[in-house]
Amino acid sequence: MCIRDRRMTLDSKVNSRKKKINNRRKSRELVMKSVYRGLVNQIDITQIKKDIQEDPDFIRADQDLYEEMLSGVFKNMDSLKQEIELYIDRSYEELSPIELSIIYFSLYELKYSASVPYKVVINEAVEIAKTFGGADGYKYINGILNKAAKVNRANEVKRP
């Protein structure tokens, strides 16, 4: 195999990895949008899933991850809300629905997706908040999720 062929193979592996990461990010963004719709419009999950398929990003998303996370958030909405209320320094009603949506899916991922490192969960939430949330909302989300990580991923957080 010549150097050019090796480089092309390496480039395709890197591009494949970037695409997979992008697909997971798109899935998280779609979950955020879906949870937002559920919070603001109180639409049932079946209609939300149906409507989100019209989003241009849906085709680029990891649809299995989207389905698993959205179903998990809605199934555990009450317990997630109770836990969120432990970490916030204001009333639940004062939180921005966008930022709250990000907190919901990120907390779900911290609790139920141990295969995803907690730093990745927090970083993804912060990046999505920078894109969709208010000016400094990402800082607030970062603080809440760091508290949640200390509770839900205590052994992982303590590792050097």
N, C-alpha and C positions, 0 to 999 in steps of 0.2 A: 504494500500500500504506500503510495507516495504521500509527501507532506500535504499536498493540496487535498487529497482524499481524506486524510486524517482531520484536517482543519474543517472540511465540509461536514464530516461526521460529528465533530465536536460542536460546530455551530448549530447543527440540527438538534443536538441534545440540549444545548443552552436555550434555543428557541422553544423547544418542547416544554422545558421547565418553566420558562417565562409564560408561555401560554397557559400551562396548568395553574400557575399562581394567579394569573389574570382571571382565569375562569373561576377560581375560588373567590377572588375579590368581587367579581361581578355577581356571584351567588350571594355573597354577604350584602352587597348593595341592594339586590332585589329583595332579600329578606327584610332589610331595613325599610324599604319602600312598602312592602306588604304589611309589616307590623304597624307601620305608620298609618296605613289605610285602615287597619283594624282598630287602632286606637282612636283615630279622628272620626271615622265614619261608622264604626261599629258594624262593618260588613262581615258576613260569615266567611270562614277560611276557604270554602269551596269557590265562592265567587271571586275572592282575592286571587286564588291560584289561576282561575280562568282568565281574569283580567290581565294578570302580570305577563301572560304569554304574548300579549301585544306589545310589551316593552321591547324596544330594539336590542337591548342587551341580553334578552332572554336566550337567544340563540347562542351567544358566546359564553353563557354561564355553565357551571357544573350543575346540571339540573337535579342530580341525585342529592348533592349537598344542599341545594336550595330546598328541596322537598323535605329532607330530614330536619334541617334547622327550623324551617317555618312550622312544620307540624309539631316539633318539639317545643318551640316557644309557645304556641297556642295551647298545647296540652298542659304546659306547666306555668301558664300565665299567672295564676294566683300565687303560687309559691315564689315565682320570680319577683312579682310585685312586692311581696312581703320582705324578701331579701333586699331588694333595691331600697326600700324604705329604711333599712338599717344603716345604709351607707351614705344617704344624702343628708345635707345640712339645711334643707328647706322642705316645704311640703311637696308631696308628690305632684299635686295639681299645678305647681309653679314651674315644673320642668317642661322644657320645649319638647313637643311630640317627636321631633326629628331625633334629638339627643336621647330621649327616652327609648325610642325604637332601637337605636344603636346599643344602648345599655342592655336592653332586653336580649337581643340576639348574642351579644358578647358574653353576658352573664350565663346564658344558656350554654354557650360553647365552653366557657370556663368550667362549668359544672359537669357537663355530659360528654365532652369531647377531649378526653385526656390525651389522645394522640397528637393533638395540636398544642405545641408549647404555649404556655401562658403569655410569654412575651410576644408571640405572633398574634394571639387573640387581641391583646391590648394594642399592638401596633396597627393591626388592620382596622380596629375601631377608631383609633385616632386619625388615621388617614381618611377614612370614610367621613368622619366628623369634620375634618378640614374641608372636604369637598362639599358636603351637604348641610352642615350645621352652622351655627352662628359663629361670630368672629373668634371668641375664646372658648366656645363650647367644648372643643377637643381637650382643653386643659382640665375641665371639670370631669369629663368622661374618663380621662386618664387617671385622675385621683380616685374616682369611684371604683374603677376596674382594678386598680392596684390594691385597694382595700379588699375587694372581692377575691382577688387572687391569693391574698394572704390567708383567707379563710378556706377557699375551695381547692387551692393548690399549695398548701402549706409546705409540704415536703419539697416540691419543685422550686418554690420561691426561696427556700433556705439554702439550696445548693449554691456553692460559690460560682 
